[in-house]
Amino acid sequence: GEVLVPHYSAILATISKQLGLETAPRVVDQIVGAVARFVIADLTKVPVEEIVPVMLAHLPLREDLEEYELVFRCFQTLFSAGHALTLSCLPKMLECAAAFTVAHGVDKSKTTPLIAQLLKAMAGSFPQQLEAGVKQLPEEQQRVLATILQS
């Protein structure tokens, strides 16, 4: 809450340092989720231009796929706010959507509808960029995303 706002930069600096040192994939995924939480909580109070590229650099997630819910809520937050970084997130957004959709052993009940809603909104706002981004992916991922967008 608001009590923590003055400490955001110190917390984010610590998280950033840990992300640079950490090698365990599950922990890296959880740190990415923590960064996403900051953006979701209040993107006006965090250095979005600094932390989102760091988050993108560690996507797609490798082990803790439950963190995708936070990652896609973060993308949704950026999109809803009309943030300038939204479009630069598109390639990773597409790659992560495809990876999550074909992943096994993860509860998809919350994240799948979020992915579909976000991708359809992005298609409405950025049709050419979305189409170009999808074409950059392997054929299997293109099919997965086409299914999502047509649902």
Disulfide bonds with the S-S distance in Angstrom:
none
